[in-house]
Every structure is written in C-alpha cells, then in structure tokens.
C-alpha cells in the first residue's frame, strides 16, 4: 500500500483524457488548453516601380495637353497673321428729314430716310451680317427704331443700306422739344444713329465665331429751320465708330 505522506514524483496527470482519434487534439466542444497563436499579419509592400510609373504617366499627359494648347495657339496666331481680320467700315452717306414737327411739349413726329454705306475692308475674308437693327436718338433720347435685312459681303465690297425711321406723336421728355426748337432756330439739328448686328467672317473653310458688332454715328447734322418741316444732311458723309 502506497504511503500518502510521501511526496509524489513524476509529471502531474493531464486534466484531459488522452484522445485516441483526431490526431491528438481534444474532442469537439472542449476548450483548447494552450493559448492561441496570434493570427498571421499580412503587410502591404507597395511596388516602387508602380509609383514611378504613375508619376511618369501623369507627366506625359500634362506634357501632351500643354503641347496641344501651344500648337492650337500658334496655329490660330498664324491664321490671324495671314488673314488679318478687320472691322467693317460704316458711314452715313445721306439723310433726309420730312414731316418734322413737335405736336406738343412732350411729343414729336418725323420721318428720317438714312443711307448707310458698309465697306468690308478685309482682303481675304467675306462677311455675313445678321439680326441687324438701327435706332435714332436726339442726344440721349430715343426717337425711333428700324430693322435691317441680313446681307453678305465679298472681300473689299461696298454695300448700301437704306433705313427709314418713323415717329408719329412719339413721347419725349419736355427738354427734348425745347432743345430741338433751340437747335432749329440756329438752322440745324444733330441726331445720333446706331446699328447693332451679329457678324462673322469666312475665308475658305475657316470661319470666325459670331460676335456682336456695334456702330455709332454721332452728331449727324440735318439742316432744318424753325419754319420748315424738312431738311437734308449737312457737311457730306459722316464716318461712324465701329467696335
């Protein structure tokens, strides 16, 4: 009989029964007696060649865009040097005024027949004019408006335009009637004419973009006295400002 007072020698008994199956692992549903190993961590190791390839691609794209912009700019500049687009020239060639009267202190009547001449000063570009309208003013006061039919011009071509403005008892401020009567007492009245049009130029297959053309004919003098209702242009043709 073994003495219980003697110390026990050897290894302690394993708390789990030693399985004879599953390759020596504990039976299913039994906690694993040893601490689990931490999961294997995967570290991302970027490819340095991919980074430099991306930078090279970005530089190539930027260089292509810059080169394309330079080529287009140089091409447009060369075309501009060759064609040298210029504004057309406008002038008032004739003007007759009929039935001109002030029926009250705030109304005016009259018919203005104006002859314009338009000259395409370009040697290599044809011009097309569209959506034209013209107005007549006394100083800053609007008197009448008229539409002008569209037209085209070849290079170095002159085109006459005949425009009729009509006002019948049109309202104006009282200072307009007073100032016109004061001018008539000196034998002439000055009017301002303007034209607005969409214009573009073409040379062969190349065409400019459409732009708004503005024309101002300032201080066009008409000889009309206080006791007359008609008059004509004084001083010959008047060149207009174009922009």
NORCORDA-V650919 format. One record per pair of residues at least 24 apart in sequence whose ideal C-beta (glycine too) atoms are under 8 Angstrom apart, sorted by the first residue. I is the first residue (numbers start at 0). J is the second residue. Records with the same first field share a line. If there is no record, write none. Layout:
BEGIN
I->J ; J
END
This chain:
BEGIN
78->205
81->123
82->121 ; 123 ; 124 ; 202 ; 205
83->121 ; 122 ; 123
84->121 ; 124 ; 200 ; 207
85->120 ; 121
86->120 ; 212 ; 241 ; 242
87->117 ; 118 ; 119 ; 120 ; 126 ; 152 ; 198 ; 212 ; 241
88->117 ; 118 ; 120 ; 238 ; 241
89->115 ; 116 ; 117 ; 118 ; 194 ; 214 ; 216 ; 238 ; 239 ; 241
90->115 ; 116 ; 118 ; 216 ; 236 ; 237 ; 238 ; 239
91->115 ; 192 ; 216 ; 219 ; 232 ; 236 ; 237 ; 239
92->116 ; 159 ; 236
93->231 ; 232
94->190 ; 219 ; 221 ; 231 ; 232
95->229 ; 230 ; 231 ; 232
96->221 ; 223 ; 229 ; 230 ; 231
97->228 ; 229
98->228 ; 229
99->223 ; 228 ; 229 ; 230
100->228
101->176 ; 179 ; 180
102->168
103->176
104->173 ; 176 ; 177
105->170 ; 171 ; 172 ; 173 ; 176
106->168 ; 169 ; 170 ; 171 ; 176
107->142 ; 166 ; 168 ; 169 ; 171 ; 175 ; 176 ; 179
108->166 ; 167 ; 168 ; 169
109->142 ; 165 ; 166
110->163 ; 164 ; 165 ; 166
111->135 ; 143 ; 163 ; 164 ; 165 ; 190
112->161 ; 162 ; 163
113->161 ; 162 ; 163 ; 164 ; 192
114->159 ; 160 ; 161 ; 162
115->159 ; 160 ; 161 ; 162 ; 194
116->157 ; 158 ; 159 ; 160 ; 236
117->152 ; 157 ; 158 ; 159 ; 160
118->155 ; 156 ; 157 ; 158
119->152 ; 153 ; 154 ; 155 ; 156 ; 157 ; 158
120->155
121->154 ; 155 ; 200
122->154 ; 155
123->154 ; 202
124->154 ; 200 ; 201 ; 202 ; 207
125->151 ; 152 ; 153 ; 154 ; 200 ; 201 ; 202
126->151 ; 152 ; 198 ; 199 ; 200
127->151 ; 152 ; 198 ; 199 ; 200 ; 201
128->152 ; 196 ; 197 ; 198 ; 212
129->196 ; 197 ; 198
130->196 ; 197
131->194 ; 195 ; 196
132->194 ; 195 ; 196
133->162 ; 164 ; 192 ; 193 ; 194 ; 195
134->164 ; 192 ; 193
135->164 ; 190 ; 191 ; 192
136->190 ; 191 ; 192 ; 193
137->171 ; 175 ; 178 ; 179 ; 188 ; 189 ; 190 ; 191
138->175 ; 178 ; 191
140->171 ; 172 ; 175
142->166 ; 169 ; 171 ; 190
143->169
147->194 ; 196
180->225
183->223 ; 224 ; 225
184->224 ; 225
186->222 ; 223 ; 224
187->220 ; 221 ; 222 ; 223 ; 230 ; 233
188->220 ; 221 ; 223 ; 230
189->218 ; 219 ; 220 ; 221
190->218 ; 219 ; 221
191->215 ; 216 ; 217 ; 218 ; 219
192->216 ; 219 ; 239
194->239
212->241
213->241 ; 242
214->239 ; 240 ; 241
215->239 ; 240
216->240
END
